[in-house]
């Protein structure tokens, strides 16, 4: 299961497998692959939740994990989860994945959000244009996932055979790709799909990708003299038409985005812009010059106030409760004639320290974290980071660290 | 056609991407998000401590610091 960050992959994963992978309203919370089993029509599926990425070209660690998984572990099917509200950006990843594997299922998630924004998506059209099965889902509603499971089942059993329509790049690039592709096929005996992809990456001088391909397929591309010479020739030819090593990627991405744009024009129908407009208005106030900071201070102040003042009452209650038990424990120790050195150690030492820590620390945490989760669900935290980034930049940090700092502040109260 | 940089674009006015001259890592990330040549981009919000703006393109918002935006060339009509 692949997809852009924060499109609801983990929610779908949890609902299908019954596991409780931590989900959150911020990108990048899944940092390594999580596996889970689910059963459908008496067949077991092993689902793998891959970290969310915007692409599988770049150098970050998650993208490498994601890419290596699709390329080399040969899954029976690859589900790409996309956000219904910004399809264009998501299709970039879909196209990149379709270049590597045929067995792609596109799952259009967040249909409820799209409905709220009055966006209508023609899923049949999308499926036709991409050449792969498309399922619409609302991750939180388990019922809507049945269709996805059914399609996955059929793809795995070869009842549906996806025929992805991949991007064709500029004619000059395509021509050169096929030259290298044929060489690769001859030398290393690769399938045409993989060799086309390797050829593209080879021309792009994606050294990290090439080296992981070499490692997994146990072939040696970068030291092959024939290929090396061919590449230098081609790169020189490309340079003559204005395509250099530096802007090669620009051309590739623009071509993909052109396809994505065309698809969006075909499948999207906007009914009205009202919702997005309302959203914007709220955002405008939350991040405005005069209200942004006061609102932030108000929100945080309120939360801290509730935490600090509110926590005193349960703290006191807990303290009284533990104190009450302590008295009885001491009486009991007297009753069984326990020696003082032992009862003092156990009761006044271990028991008292433990319960003090619990009664002081538990209430603030039990109050603060749900409140902060509430702010997170509202989606306020990114706006918070946006507001204070200017200040944090002065200490070479990013605004995101405000969130960590807020968590830290409660600890001050505790100690 | 006037070429200027993204950080000079006024709030709520529209520009089109001409070239990305940022560092390789940021450039890749921006390309991944679909910020290719000729993409229509519009600054929507400005952070209270200035320093960064939120831009809308391809139906979503992205906050970019001015130091990075100044390396992105745009053209306006």
Boltz contact constraints between the chains, C-beta under 6 A:
constraints:
  - contact:
      token1: [A, 54]
      token2: [B, 32]
      max_distance: 6.0
  - contact:
      token1: [A, 54]
      token2: [B, 33]
      max_distance: 6.0
  - contact:
      token1: [A, 55]
      token2: [B, 32]
      max_distance: 6.0
  - contact:
      token1: [A, 58]
      token2: [B, 28]
      max_distance: 6.0
  - contact:
      token1: [A, 86]
      token2: [B, 59]
      max_distance: 6.0
  - contact:
      token1: [A, 86]
      token2: [B, 60]
      max_distance: 6.0
  - contact:
      token1: [A, 88]
      token2: [B, 34]
      max_distance: 6.0
  - contact:
      token1: [A, 88]
      token2: [B, 58]
      max_distance: 6.0
  - contact:
      token1: [A, 89]
      token2: [B, 33]
      max_distance: 6.0
  - contact:
      token1: [A, 89]
      token2: [B, 34]
      max_distance: 6.0
  - contact:
      token1: [A, 89]
      token2: [B, 58]
      max_distance: 6.0
  - contact:
      token1: [A, 92]
      token2: [B, 34]
      max_distance: 6.0
  - contact:
      token1: [A, 253]
      token2: [B, 31]
      max_distance: 6.0
  - contact:
      token1: [A, 253]
      token2: [B, 36]
      max_distance: 6.0
  - contact:
      token1: [A, 254]
      token2: [B, 36]
      max_distance: 6.0
  - contact:
      token1: [A, 254]
      token2: [B, 37]
      max_distance: 6.0
  - contact:
      token1: [A, 257]
      token2: [B, 34]
      max_distance: 6.0
  - contact:
      token1: [A, 257]
      token2: [B, 36]
      max_distance: 6.0
  - contact:
      token1: [A, 287]
      token2: [B, 45]
      max_distance: 6.0
  - contact:
      token1: [A, 289]
      token2: [B, 48]
      max_distance: 6.0
  - contact:
      token1: [A, 292]
      token2: [B, 48]
      max_distance: 6.0
  - contact:
      token1: [A, 293]
      token2: [B, 48]
      max_distance: 6.0
  - contact:
      token1: [A, 386]
      token2: [B, 47]
      max_distance: 6.0
  - contact:
      token1: [A, 386]
      token2: [B, 63]
      max_distance: 6.0
  - contact:
      token1: [A, 387]
      token2: [B, 47]
      max_distance: 6.0
  - contact:
      token1: [A, 387]
      token2: [B, 48]
      max_distance: 6.0
  - contact:
      token1: [A, 389]
      token2: [B, 47]
      max_distance: 6.0
  - contact:
      token1: [A, 389]
      token2: [B, 52]
      max_distance: 6.0
  - contact:
      token1: [A, 390]
      token2: [B, 47]
      max_distance: 6.0
  - contact:
      token1: [A, 390]
      token2: [B, 49]
      max_distance: 6.0
  - contact:
      token1: [A, 390]
      token2: [B, 50]
      max_distance: 6.0
  - contact:
      token1: [A, 390]
      token2: [B, 51]
      max_distance: 6.0
  - contact:
      token1: [A, 391]
      token2: [B, 49]
      max_distance: 6.0
  - contact:
      token1: [A, 393]
      token2: [B, 51]
      max_distance: 6.0
